[in-house]
Amino acid sequence: MGENIAKNKKAYFDYFLEEKFEAGLVLLGSEIKAIRAGRVNLKDSFIRFVQGEAFLFNAHIGRLETTHHFYSHEERRSRKLLLHKKQIAKMIKAVDRDGYTVVPLQLYFNDRNIVKIQIAIAKGKQLHDKRNDLKEKDMKRDVERSMKDL
């Protein structure tokens, strides 16, 4: 993986991640420029399957002030994901099971400077699972503090 642009930290907290995939995105020129400027937010985004194709919904890619209004894009439009048929079939099969979904994890440039998105098949966490994660995180932080003081 190359340069990281945006990360969906909420997905790591709300879900158990089962299997990760890399997908391409169908983007407009103005969106690429906005992504290079770092105007991306994946926080509330999600992935749905429409007629056997994967789409990224509700991902916010802001407009640049320098973009002419004729060429500008809709900030929260749906964007098609480029995946192999076998990968899409595997994800659709997983989503049909109870409690599973497909979530976007991060947006990044690969080594050839092409925008890619990392997505994962995920199972939703219960409240007690989230509490356990927070406890573990606090304990790690306390251990690191005490090691630092030595």
Protein Blocks (a to p, Z undefined) as FASTA:
>chain_A
ZZdfbdcfklmmmpccfbdcdddddddfklmmmmmnopacfklgccddeehiacdehiac
dddfklcfklpccfkbccdddddfklmmmmmmmmmpghiacddfbdcddfkopacddddd
dddddfklmmmmmmmmmmmmmmmmmmmmZZ
